[in-house]
Amino acid sequence: MSGITDPVADYLTRVRNAQKAGHRHLDVPASKLKRAITQILVDKGYIRNFVNVDDGKQGLIRIYLKYDATGQPVIRSLRRVSKPGLRKYVGSSELPRVRNGLGIAILSTSNGVMTDKEARRANIGGEILAYVY
C-alpha cells in the first residue's frame, strides 16, 4: 500500500457509493476540512443534515443524504478536481462556473472553504477541491 492518501477523494467516494446503494446516511472519519465541505453541501441543499459523532478517536461525521420524490439522489455528480499529484489553483478572475451556475465548485481559500460564488463575491481565488451538481 502506498503512503499517499487523499481524504477528500475518499470522502466524495463514500458519499457517491452511499447514494448509489440508496443509503439514508453514512459515516465518514471527521476532519475540519470534511466538516466545512459537509456544511457547504447542507447550506446549498445537496444533503439533508449532518451530526458529529464521538467515537473516542478522531470522531465521525454522520451525513444524512437527500433524495428527490422519485428516489433519485439530489447530488447528480460529485467530482474531485485538485488531486495530491496535480493541484489545481485558480485566481479570482478565473473562478469556474459549474453547469453554467446550476452547480457549485468547492474551493479552499485563504478565508476558508467556500463555494465559487462566495469566492467571486469576496474576490479571492484558491484551490478547487470539487465540482458538485
Secondary structure as the mmCIF struct_conf table of DSSP 4:
data_model
#
loop_
_struct_conf.conf_type_id
_struct_conf.id
_struct_conf.beg_label_comp_id
_struct_conf.beg_label_asym_id
_struct_conf.beg_label_seq_id
_struct_conf.end_label_comp_id
_struct_conf.end_label_asym_id
_struct_conf.end_label_seq_id
BEND BEND1 GLY A 3 GLY A 3
HELX_RH_AL_P HELX_RH_AL_P1 PRO A 7 ALA A 21
TURN_TY1_P TURN_TY1_P1 GLY A 22 GLY A 22
BEND BEND2 ARG A 24 ARG A 24
STRN STRN1 HIS A 25 PRO A 29
HELX_RH_AL_P HELX_RH_AL_P2 LYS A 32 ASP A 43
TURN_TY1_P TURN_TY1_P2 LYS A 44 GLY A 45
BEND BEND3 TYR A 46 TYR A 46
STRN STRN2 ILE A 47 VAL A 53
BEND BEND4 GLY A 56 GLN A 58
STRN STRN3 LEU A 60 LEU A 65
STRN STRN4 TYR A 67 TYR A 67
TURN_TY1_P TURN_TY1_P3 ALA A 69 THR A 70
BEND BEND5 GLY A 71 GLY A 71
STRN STRN5 PRO A 73 PRO A 73
BEND BEND6 VAL A 74 VAL A 74
STRN STRN6 LEU A 78 ARG A 80
BEND BEND7 SER A 82 SER A 82
STRN STRN7 LYS A 83 LYS A 83
TURN_TY1_P TURN_TY1_P4 PRO A 84 GLY A 85
STRN STRN8 LEU A 86 LEU A 86
STRN STRN9 TYR A 89 VAL A 90
HELX_RH_3T_P HELX_RH_3T_P1 SER A 92 GLU A 94
HELX_RH_3T_P HELX_RH_3T_P2 VAL A 98 GLY A 101
TURN_TY1_P TURN_TY1_P5 LEU A 102 LEU A 102
BEND BEND8 GLY A 103 GLY A 103
STRN STRN10 ILE A 104 THR A 109
TURN_TY1_P TURN_TY1_P6 SER A 110 ASN A 111
STRN STRN11 GLY A 112 THR A 115
HELX_RH_AL_P HELX_RH_AL_P3 ASP A 116 ALA A 122
TURN_TY1_P TURN_TY1_P7 ASN A 123 ASN A 123
STRN STRN12 GLY A 126 VAL A 132
#
